[in-house]
């Protein structure tokens, strides 16, 4: 089975029964994750997973995508990265 042991993007740890989703619009490609990640009202508890806030580079990226005018940038960057990854294993491309 390919179930992860930990997943920092979903705030998930297999050993724990609770994990947090940082979006209310499930199934939609939005920047909600980053907005809620940096929201001062989000309550964090200590776990053994590295969080975005403890890494300066990841924190700065989260701040860019969490800004109020960044939803289109996030979607465009995500689509560009997704397309690149999906095309990496294509053998018909030269």
C-alpha distances in whole Angstrom, upper triangle without the diagonal:
4,6,9,11,14,15,19,20,18,20,17,16,13,16,18,18,20,20,22,22,25,26,28,28,24,24,27,27,29,30,29,27,29,32,30,29,33,34,36,36,32,32,29,28,28,24,23,21,24,25,27,30,30,30,33,32,29,32,34,32,31,34,35,33,34,37,39,39,36,34,35,35,31,30,32,30,27,28,29,26,24,26,26,23,22,25,24,23,25,27,30,31,34
4,6,9,12,12,16,16,16,17,14,14,12,15,17,18,19,18,20,20,23,24,26,26,22,21,24,24,26,27,26,24,26,29,28,26,30,32,34,33,30,29,27,26,26,22,21,19,21,22,24,27,27,27,30,28,25,28,30,28,27,31,32,29,30,34,36,36,33,31,32,31,28,27,29,27,23,24,26,23,20,23,23,19,19,22,21,20,23,25,28,29,32
4,7,9,10,14,14,13,14,11,11,9,12,14,14,15,14,17,17,20,21,23,23,20,20,23,23,24,25,24,21,24,27,25,23,27,29,31,30,26,26,24,23,22,19,18,16,19,20,22,25,25,25,28,27,24,26,29,27,25,29,30,28,28,32,34,35,31,29,31,30,27,26,28,27,23,25,26,23,21,24,24,21,21,24,24,23,26,28,31,32,34
4,5,7,10,11,11,12,9,8,7,11,12,14,14,13,15,16,18,20,23,23,20,20,22,22,23,23,23,19,22,25,23,21,24,26,28,28,24,24,21,20,19,16,14,13,15,16,18,22,21,21,25,24,21,23,26,24,23,26,28,25,26,30,32,33,29,28,30,29,25,25,27,25,22,24,25,22,20,24,24,20,21,24,23,23,26,29,31,32,34
4,7,10,12,12,11,8,6,5,8,10,12,13,12,15,17,19,21,24,25,22,23,25,25,25,25,24,21,22,25,23,21,24,26,28,27,24,23,20,18,17,13,12,10,13,15,18,21,20,21,24,24,21,23,26,25,23,27,28,27,27,31,33,34,31,30,32,31,27,28,30,27,24,27,28,25,23,27,26,23,24,28,26,26,29,32,35,35,37
4,7,9,9,8,6,4,6,9,10,12,12,10,12,14,16,19,22,23,20,21,23,22,23,22,21,17,19,22,20,17,21,23,24,24,20,19,16,15,14,11,9,7,10,12,14,17,17,17,21,20,17,19,22,21,20,23,25,23,23,27,29,31,28,27,29,28,24,25,27,25,22,25,26,23,22,25,25,22,24,27,26,26,29,32,35,35,37
4,5,6,6,5,7,9,12,12,13,13,10,11,11,13,16,19,20,17,18,20,19,19,18,18,14,16,19,17,15,18,20,22,22,18,18,16,16,15,12,11,8,10,10,12,15,16,16,19,18,15,17,20,18,17,20,22,20,20,24,26,27,24,23,25,24,20,21,24,21,18,21,23,19,19,22,22,19,21,24,23,24,27,30,33,32,34
4,5,5,6,8,11,14,13,15,13,10,10,11,11,14,18,19,17,19,19,18,18,16,16,12,13,16,14,11,15,17,19,19,16,16,13,14,13,11,10,6,7,7,8,11,12,12,15,15,12,13,16,15,13,17,19,17,17,21,23,25,22,21,23,22,19,20,22,20,18,21,22,19,19,23,22,20,22,25,24,26,29,32,34,33,35
4,6,8,11,13,16,15,16,14,11,10,9,9,12,15,16,14,15,16,14,14,13,12,9,10,13,12,10,13,16,18,19,15,16,14,16,16,14,14,10,10,9,9,12,14,14,16,15,11,13,15,13,12,15,16,14,15,18,21,22,19,18,20,19,15,16,19,17,14,17,19,16,16,20,20,18,20,23,23,24,27,30,32,31,33
4,5,9,11,14,13,13,11,7,6,6,8,10,13,14,12,14,15,15,15,14,12,9,12,14,12,11,14,16,18,18,14,15,13,14,15,13,14,11,12,11,11,14,16,17,19,18,15,16,19,17,14,18,19,17,16,20,22,23,21,19,22,21,17,18,21,19,17,19,21,19,18,22,23,20,22,25,25,26,29,32,34,33,36
4,7,10,12,11,12,9,6,6,7,9,12,15,17,15,17,18,18,17,16,14,11,13,15,12,10,14,15,17,16,13,12,10,11,11,9,10,8,9,8,10,13,14,15,18,18,15,15,18,17,15,18,20,18,17,21,23,25,22,21,24,23,20,21,24,22,20,23,24,22,21,25,26,23,25,28,28,29,32,35,37,36,39
4,7,9,8,9,7,5,7,9,11,14,17,18,16,18,20,20,20,19,17,14,16,18,16,14,17,19,20,20,16,15,13,12,12,10,10,8,11,11,13,16,17,18,21,21,18,19,22,20,18,21,23,21,21,25,26,28,25,24,27,26,22,23,26,24,21,24,26,23,22,26,26,24,25,29,28,29,31,35,37,37,39
4,6,6,8,8,7,10,12,15,18,20,22,20,21,23,23,23,22,21,17,19,22,19,17,20,22,23,22,18,17,14,13,12,9,9,8,11,12,15,18,18,19,23,23,20,21,24,23,21,24,26,24,24,28,30,32,29,28,30,30,26,27,29,27,25,27,29,26,25,29,29,26,27,30,29,30,33,36,39,38,41
4,5,7,9,9,12,15,18,20,22,24,21,22,25,25,26,25,23,20,23,25,22,20,24,25,26,25,21,20,18,16,15,12,11,11,15,16,19,21,21,22,26,26,23,24,28,26,24,28,30,27,27,31,33,35,32,30,33,32,28,29,32,29,26,29,31,27,26,30,30,27,28,31,30,30,33,36,39,39,41
4,7,9,10,14,17,20,22,24,26,24,25,28,28,28,28,26,23,25,27,24,22,25,26,27,26,22,20,17,15,14,11,11,12,15,17,20,22,22,24,27,28,25,26,29,28,26,29,32,30,29,33,35,37,34,33,36,35,31,32,35,33,30,32,34,31,30,33,33,30,31,35,34,33,37,39,42,42,45
4,6,7,11,14,17,20,21,24,22,24,26,27,27,26,24,21,23,24,21,20,23,23,24,22,19,17,15,12,12,9,11,12,15,16,19,21,21,23,27,27,24,25,28,27,25,28,30,28,27,31,33,35,33,31,34,34,30,31,34,32,29,32,34,31,30,33,34,31,32,35,35,35,38,41,43,43,46
4,7,10,13,16,19,20,22,20,22,25,26,26,26,23,20,23,24,21,20,23,24,24,22,19,17,16,14,15,13,14,15,18,18,21,23,24,26,29,29,26,26,30,29,26,29,31,29,28,31,32,35,33,31,34,34,30,31,34,32,29,32,34,31,30,34,34,31,32,36,35,35,38,41,44,44,46
4,7,10,13,15,16,19,17,20,22,23,23,22,20,17,20,21,17,17,20,20,21,19,15,14,13,11,13,11,14,13,16,16,19,20,21,23,26,27,24,24,27,26,23,26,28,26,24,28,29,31,29,28,31,31,27,28,31,30,27,30,32,30,28,32,33,30,31,35,35,35,38,41,43,43,46
4,7,10,12,14,16,15,17,19,20,20,19,16,14,16,18,14,14,17,17,19,17,13,13,11,11,12,11,13,12,14,13,16,17,19,21,23,24,20,20,24,22,20,22,24,22,21,24,26,28,26,24,27,27,24,24,28,26,23,26,28,26,25,29,30,27,28,32,32,32,35,38,40,40,43
4,6,9,11,14,12,15,17,17,16,16,13,10,13,14,11,10,14,14,16,14,10,11,10,11,13,12,15,13,14,13,14,16,18,20,22,22,19,18,21,20,17,19,22,19,18,21,22,25,23,21,24,24,21,22,25,24,21,24,27,25,24,27,29,26,28,31,31,32,35,38,40,39,42
4,6,8,10,9,12,13,14,13,13,10,8,11,12,9,10,14,14,16,15,11,13,13,14,16,16,17,15,16,14,15,17,19,20,22,22,18,18,21,19,16,18,20,17,16,19,20,22,20,18,21,21,18,18,22,21,19,21,24,22,21,25,26,24,25,29,29,30,33,36,38,37,40
4,7,9,9,12,12,12,11,10,7,5,8,8,6,7,10,10,13,12,9,11,12,14,17,16,18,16,16,13,13,15,18,18,20,20,16,15,18,16,13,15,17,14,12,15,16,18,17,15,18,19,15,16,20,19,17,20,23,21,21,24,26,24,25,29,29,31,33,37,38,37,39
4,6,6,10,9,10,8,9,5,6,9,9,7,9,12,12,15,14,12,14,15,18,20,20,22,19,19,17,16,18,21,21,23,22,18,18,20,17,14,16,17,14,12,15,15,17,16,13,16,18,14,15,19,19,16,19,22,21,20,23,25,24,25,28,29,31,32,36,37,36,39
4,6,9,9,11,10,11,8,9,12,11,10,13,15,14,17,15,13,16,18,20,23,23,25,22,23,20,20,21,24,25,26,26,22,21,23,21,18,19,20,17,15,17,16,19,18,15,18,20,17,17,21,21,19,21,24,23,22,25,28,27,27,30,32,33,35,38,39,38,41
4,6,6,8,8,10,8,10,13,12,12,15,17,16,20,18,17,19,21,23,26,25,27,24,25,22,21,23,26,26,27,26,23,22,23,21,18,20,20,16,15,17,16,18,16,13,16,18,15,14,18,19,17,18,22,21,20,23,25,25,25,28,30,31,32,36,37,36,39
4,6,8,9,11,10,10,14,14,13,15,18,18,21,20,18,20,21,23,25,24,26,23,23,21,21,23,26,26,27,26,23,23,24,21,19,21,21,18,17,20,19,20,18,15,17,19,16,15,18,19,16,17,21,20,18,21,24,23,22,26,28,29,30,34,34,34,37
4,7,9,12,12,12,16,16,16,18,21,21,24,23,21,23,24,26,28,27,28,25,25,23,22,25,28,27,29,27,23,24,25,22,20,22,22,18,18,21,20,21,19,15,16,18,15,13,17,18,14,15,19,18,16,19,21,20,20,23,25,26,27,31,31,31,34
4,6,9,9,11,14,14,15,17,19,20,23,23,21,23,24,27,28,28,29,25,25,23,22,24,27,26,27,25,22,23,23,20,18,20,19,15,16,18,17,17,15,12,13,15,12,10,14,15,12,13,17,17,15,17,20,20,20,23,25,26,27,31,31,30,33
4,7,9,10,12,13,14,16,18,19,23,22,21,23,24,26,28,27,28,24,24,21,19,22,25,24,24,22,19,20,20,17,15,17,16,12,13,16,15,15,12,9,10,11,9,7,10,11,9,10,13,13,12,15,17,17,17,20,22,24,25,29,29,28,31
4,5,8,9,10,11,13,15,15,19,19,18,21,22,25,26,26,27,24,23,20,18,20,23,22,23,21,18,18,18,15,13,14,13,10,10,12,12,12,10,6,8,10,7,7,11,12,10,12,15,15,15,17,19,19,20,23,25,27,28,32,32,31,33
4,5,6,6,9,10,11,12,16,17,16,19,19,22,24,24,25,22,20,17,15,17,20,19,19,17,15,14,14,12,9,11,10,6,6,9,9,10,7,5,9,9,6,8,11,11,10,13,15,15,15,18,20,20,21,24,25,28,29,33,33,32,34
4,5,5,6,8,10,10,14,14,13,16,17,20,22,22,24,20,20,16,15,16,20,20,20,19,16,15,16,14,11,12,12,9,7,10,10,12,10,8,12,13,10,11,15,15,13,16,19,18,18,21,23,23,24,27,28,30,32,35,36,35,37
4,6,5,6,9,10,13,14,11,14,14,17,19,19,20,17,16,13,11,13,17,17,17,17,13,13,14,12,9,11,12,9,8,12,13,14,12,11,14,14,11,12,16,15,13,16,18,17,17,21,22,21,23,26,26,28,30,34,35,34,36
4,5,5,6,8,12,13,11,14,15,18,19,19,20,17,16,12,10,11,15,14,15,14,11,10,11,9,5,7,9,6,5,9,11,12,10,10,13,13,10,12,15,14,13,17,18,17,18,21,22,22,24,26,27,29,31,35,36,34,36
4,6,6,6,10,11,10,14,15,18,20,21,23,20,18,15,12,13,17,17,17,16,14,12,13,11,8,8,10,8,4,7,8,11,10,10,14,14,11,14,17,16,16,19,21,20,21,24,25,25,27,29,30,33,34,38,39,37,39
4,5,5,8,8,7,10,11,15,17,18,20,18,17,13,12,12,16,17,18,18,15,13,15,14,10,11,13,11,8,11,12,15,14,13,17,17,14,16,20,19,18,21,23,22,23,26,27,26,28,31,32,34,36,39,41,39,41
4,6,8,10,7,10,10,13,15,16,17,14,13,10,8,9,12,13,14,15,11,10,12,12,8,9,12,10,8,12,14,16,14,14,18,17,15,17,20,18,17,21,23,21,22,25,26,25,27,30,30,32,35,38,40,38,40
4,6,9,8,10,11,14,16,18,19,17,15,11,9,8,12,13,13,14,12,9,11,11,8,7,11,10,7,10,12,15,14,15,18,17,15,18,21,19,19,23,24,23,24,27,28,27,29,32,32,35,37,40,42,40,42
4,5,6,9,11,15,17,19,21,19,18,14,13,12,15,17,17,18,15,13,14,15,11,10,13,13,9,11,12,16,15,16,19,19,17,20,23,22,21,25,27,26,26,30,31,30,32,35,35,37,40,43,44,43,45
4,5,8,10,13,16,18,21,19,18,15,14,12,15,17,17,19,17,14,16,17,14,13,16,16,12,14,15,19,19,19,23,23,21,24,26,25,25,28,30,29,30,33,34,33,35,38,38,41,43,46,48,46,48
4,6,9,13,16,18,21,20,20,16,16,14,18,20,21,22,20,17,19,20,16,16,19,18,14,16,17,20,20,20,24,24,22,25,28,27,26,29,31,30,31,34,35,34,36,39,40,42,44,47,49,47,49
4,6,10,13,15,18,16,16,13,13,12,15,18,19,20,18,15,18,18,14,15,18,17,14,16,17,21,20,20,24,23,21,23,26,25,24,27,29,28,28,32,33,32,33,37,37,39,41,45,46,45,47
4,7,10,13,16,15,16,13,14,13,15,18,20,22,19,17,20,20,17,18,21,20,17,20,21,24,23,23,27,27,24,26,29,28,27,30,32,30,31,34,35,33,35,39,38,40,43,46,48,47,49
4,7,9,12,12,12,10,12,11,13,16,18,20,17,15,19,19,16,17,21,20,18,21,22,25,24,24,28,27,24,26,29,28,26,30,31,29,29,33,34,32,34,37,37,38,41,44,46,45,47
4,6,10,11,12,11,14,13,14,17,20,22,19,18,21,22,19,21,24,23,21,24,26,29,28,27,31,30,27,29,32,30,29,32,34,31,31,35,35,33,35,38,38,39,42,45,48,47,49
4,7,8,10,10,13,13,12,16,19,21,18,18,21,22,20,22,25,24,23,26,28,31,29,29,32,31,28,30,33,31,29,33,34,31,31,35,35,33,35,38,37,38,42,45,47,46,48
4,6,8,9,13,13,13,16,19,21,18,18,22,22,20,22,25,24,23,27,29,32,29,29,32,31,28,30,32,30,28,31,32,29,29,33,33,30,33,36,35,36,39,42,44,44,45
4,7,9,13,14,12,14,18,20,17,18,22,22,20,23,26,25,24,28,30,33,30,30,33,31,28,30,32,29,27,31,32,28,29,32,32,29,31,34,33,34,37,40,43,42,43
4,6,10,11,10,12,16,17,14,15,19,18,17,20,22,21,21,25,27,29,27,26,29,27,24,26,28,26,24,27,28,25,25,29,28,25,28,31,29,30,34,37,39,38,40
4,7,8,7,8,12,13,11,12,15,15,14,17,20,19,19,22,25,27,24,25,27,25,22,25,27,24,22,26,26,23,24,27,26,24,27,30,28,30,33,36,39,37,39
4,5,6,7,11,12,9,9,13,13,11,14,17,16,16,19,22,24,21,22,24,23,20,22,24,22,20,24,25,22,23,27,26,24,27,30,29,30,33,37,39,37,39
4,6,6,8,9,5,5,9,9,8,10,13,13,13,16,19,21,18,19,21,19,17,19,21,19,18,22,22,20,21,24,24,23,25,28,27,29,32,35,37,36,37
4,6,7,9,7,5,9,10,9,10,13,14,13,16,19,21,19,20,23,21,19,22,24,21,21,25,25,23,24,28,27,26,29,31,30,33,36,39,41,39,40
4,6,9,8,7,11,13,12,13,16,17,17,19,22,24,22,23,26,24,21,25,26,23,23,27,27,24,26,29,28,27,30,32,31,33,36,39,41,39,41
4,6,5,6,9,10,10,12,14,16,16,18,22,23,21,22,24,22,20,23,24,21,21,24,24,21,23,26,25,24,27,29,28,30,33,36,38,36,37
4,6,5,6,9,10,10,12,14,15,17,21,22,19,21,23,20,19,22,23,20,21,24,24,21,24,27,25,25,28,30,29,31,34,37,39,37,37
4,5,5,6,9,10,11,13,14,16,20,20,17,19,21,18,16,20,20,17,17,21,20,18,20,23,22,21,25,26,25,28,31,33,35,33,34
4,5,5,6,9,10,11,12,15,18,19,16,17,19,16,14,17,18,15,15,19,19,16,18,22,20,20,23,25,24,27,29,32,34,32,33
4,5,5,6,9,10,10,12,16,17,15,17,19,17,15,18,20,17,17,21,21,19,21,24,24,23,26,28,27,30,33,36,38,35,37
4,5,5,6,9,10,11,15,16,13,16,18,15,14,17,18,15,16,20,20,18,21,24,23,23,26,28,27,30,32,36,37,34,35
4,5,5,6,9,10,14,14,11,13,15,12,10,14,14,12,13,16,16,14,17,20,19,19,22,24,24,27,29,32,34,31,32
4,5,5,6,9,12,13,10,12,14,12,10,14,15,13,13,17,17,16,18,21,21,21,23,26,26,28,31,34,35,33,35
4,6,5,6,10,11,10,12,15,12,11,15,16,15,16,19,20,19,21,24,24,24,27,28,29,32,34,37,38,36,37
4,6,6,9,9,7,10,12,9,9,13,13,12,13,17,17,16,19,21,21,22,25,26,27,30,31,35,36,33,34
4,6,8,8,5,7,9,7,6,10,11,10,11,14,15,15,16,19,20,20,22,24,25,28,30,33,34,32,33
4,6,8,7,8,11,10,9,12,14,13,14,17,18,18,20,22,23,23,26,28,28,31,33,36,37,35,37
4,6,5,8,11,10,10,13,15,15,16,19,20,20,22,24,25,26,28,30,31,33,35,38,39,37,38
4,6,7,10,11,11,13,15,16,17,19,21,22,23,25,26,27,29,31,32,35,36,40,40,38,40
4,6,7,8,10,12,13,14,16,17,19,20,21,23,24,26,27,29,31,34,34,38,38,36,37
4,6,5,6,9,10,10,12,14,15,16,18,20,21,22,24,26,27,30,31,34,35,32,34
4,5,5,6,9,10,11,12,14,15,16,18,20,21,22,24,26,29,29,33,33,31,33
4,5,5,6,9,10,11,12,14,15,16,18,20,21,22,24,27,28,31,31,29,31
4,6,5,6,8,10,10,12,14,15,16,18,20,21,23,26,26,30,30,27,29
4,6,5,6,9,10,10,12,14,15,16,18,20,21,24,25,29,29,27,29
4,6,5,6,9,10,10,12,14,15,16,18,20,23,23,27,27,25,27
4,5,5,6,9,10,11,12,14,15,17,19,22,22,25,25,23,25
4,6,5,6,8,10,11,12,14,15,17,20,21,24,25,22,24
4,5,5,6,8,10,11,12,14,15,18,19,23,24,22,24
4,6,5,6,9,10,10,12,14,17,17,21,21,19,21
4,6,5,6,9,10,11,13,16,16,19,20,17,19
4,5,5,6,9,10,11,14,15,19,20,17,19
4,5,5,6,9,10,12,14,17,18,17,19
4,6,5,6,9,11,11,15,15,13,16
4,6,5,6,10,10,14,15,12,14
4,5,5,8,10,13,15,13,16
4,6,7,8,12,13,12,15
4,6,5,9,10,8,11
4,6,8,11,9,11
4,6,9,9,12
4,6,6,9
4,6,8
4,7
4
